Amino acid sequence: MNDVPVYMVVNLIITDKDEYRKYEKGFFAILKKHKGSFVTYDDNHMTLEGTAPRSGRMIIFSFPSEQAGRDWFADADYQALSEHRRAGTKMEFLTMVHGLPPRD
C-alpha cells in the first residue's frame, strides 16, 4: 500500500490560539517538504450518522504515499513544531486513511 495516496484526518480543539498560530505558521513549509497537500479544514463540521467527534476543528491533508506521511510525522522539525500544537490544542485524533490502489 506504499504507492497509494494517504489522507490525514485530524480532529482537535484549539485551547490556546497563540500557541496554535505558532504551529500553523510553520506547518505548511514542512507539509510541502514532504510533498503534502492541504485539502481543507472546518470548524463547523456536521455528522450525519454515527457518533460525532466531540467538537473542534476537522482538518484534511494528503501525501502521495504512506511513506511520505510517515516521514512527515517523524520529521524532527515537525515534531519540534508540533509542541506548539500540543500546547495549544486538545488532540482528539490524527488518523491516516489510505486512498484506493491503482486499478489495472
PyMOL commands that set and color helices and strands:
alter all, ss='L'
color gray80, all
select helices_A, chain A and resi 17-33+66-74+76-88
alter helices_A, ss='H'
color red, helices_A
select strands_A, chain A and resi 6-14+37-42+57-63+89-98
alter strands_A, ss='S'
color yellow, strands_A
deselect
rebuild
show_as cartoon
